[in-house]
Amino acid sequence: MAIRGEEAKNRFLNLLKDPVLLLIIVLIFAALAIFIVYPLFRVFAVSMTDKEGGFDLSAYSHAFSNRYMRQGFFNSLLVAGLTAIFGMLVGYLFAYTLNRTDIPLKGFFRTVAVLPIVFPPFIGALSIIMLFGFNGIITAGIFGIRNFPVYGLWGLMMAQVVCFFPVAFITLDGVIGTISPTLEDAAFNLGANRWQAFRKVILPMSVPGIASTMLVLFIESLADFGNPLILAGSKFPVLSVQAYLQITGMFDTKGGAALAVWLLFPSIAAFIIQKYWVGKKKYVTVTGKPTTSVLKSVSKPVKWILFSLCMLIAVFTLTIYATIFWGAFVKAWGMNNTLTLENFKYVFDVGLEAIKDTLVIAFTSTPISAVLGMIIAFLLVRKVFPGRRVMEFTSMLSFAVPGTVIGIGYILSFNKPPLLLTGTLAILVLNFVFRYIPVGIQSGVALLNQVDPAIEEAAYTLGADNRQVFTKVTLPLIMPAFFSALVFAFVRAMTAISAAIFLVSARWNLITVQILSQSDSGRLSEACAFSVLLIGMIMSFIVILKIFLKNKISLSSGGTAGQG
């Protein structure tokens, strides 16, 4: 311990000798304080003060005494809890089936399981209305049912599970994929049957991943705004929507801030539990022996049952998104299904400025978010300095904070000098940068933990400074994390709605806000056309980035071969 303490002291003294690195750390702390902590502080402050600045909790007493508001809070928790349970079950079904059976079409299922990530989260809500609403293809068209309860808990749950189960799949796929099949072989050799092997080996070792996944889904669902705005309905209030309506409809900033605080507490609690309790509980299996094994986790009948369940969910998921494409090419959804391209003409006539604004905002915020995430990851893993844990917690905090709270915090914080940003490009870019850096940080930290520090220490020994080590050694090694952060930040910037809806203005608008506006006006075909255009732009970016990466890898491989 004494040796480690001395080493930490030496590294800190070395930090003080590097003014550039020290300046970067100070600037990052300042940025996190201004654009993450301060907006949250303003939400609390406004909710607890009167017009004269005195302490006042009347907004909370009003919210607690209002049955509709209380119901909105409990509905939010109910939807978040159910989404966590069912989203985890669907994600686990896919992860277990793909890792522990030899079913066909594994590539197809993997693609479908991650497909919703690149789609705007509330597009599923539009599709569910088109499939199960008053004039829905399935309810009215096939079964003749026109009173299916699409608005409320069941419709919202369908949208939330389809939207968020890929998050569960990605996590659980990694968890189950790393459990050695030889452990099941050992259980079989000891006389266990397949069910006992699953219950006694696979399931217990999956528990930390399951718990972490459920908490993440709980946070994601609680923070979601688009799906509840479209599907919750007046009879099923949800707190994120109520906070938005309180500010934009009732012009009650204080009441909206109080509702945002209500929403904030369960989100932060789940985040802390996930990161600092469940996140530390992991089962690791290191056998030192080959882990190849013939898959015999399930019997043939169970294998085909699992295959059928995965296929059913995959078909439903594809139907959800195929419906959006169909809706974009019909004249008036539910009334006139004649094929037409007029919807896209309307999109470019009405929404051209929103399209340009969305691209400008996304292409501005994406590289900043990815680079900042990599720098913070490097500092957290490779440097020792006072407040390192504070930086880690604060930078990751924006993941836990619902977008509605962030949006309210930004309009309260940046609507007067010296930071008068309301209605500008800067406020949207800053919102996206600091909202989505946690993914870059997590990816960078995970990769840096796998890179031997001796590589960087060798560069220091050869006379390199911190900037050279980061740019010439560390950054190339964590390039995969950088590009995954780049893709995520771009997709989220293109599809965000919950915080951005508070920050758009006449000068700067977003395609997602246009989609919601068209939906509210009953123009479902036009909303679908906007959605298809948005999906096309996102997919184009991902394809171009993949081509660029492939060429870059090919060129670097060729260069290496030439040098060899």
PESUL-V831847 format. One record per run of one state. SS is the DSSP state (H for helix, E for strand, C for the rest). FROM is the first residue (numbers start at 1). TO is the last residue. If there is no record, write none. Layout:
ss->{SS	SS}
from->{FROM	FROM}
to->{TO	TO}
This chain:
ss->{C	H	C	H	C	E	C	E	C	H	C	H	C	H	C	H	C	H	C	H	C	H	C	H	C	H	C	H	C	H	C	H	C	H	C	E	C	E	C	H	C	H	C	H	C	H	C	E	C	E	C	H	C	H	C	H	C	H	C	H	C	H	C	H	C}
from->{1	2	17	19	48	49	50	55	56	58	66	67	101	106	119	123	133	137	143	153	178	181	190	194	224	226	232	239	249	253	277	278	281	300	329	330	333	336	340	342	351	352	383	388	401	403	414	415	417	419	421	425	449	453	462	466	478	479	496	500	504	511	521	524	564}
to->{1	16	18	47	48	49	54	55	57	65	66	100	105	118	122	132	136	142	152	177	180	189	193	223	225	231	238	248	252	276	277	280	299	328	329	332	335	339	341	350	351	382	387	400	402	413	414	416	418	420	424	448	452	461	465	477	478	495	499	503	510	520	523	563	564}
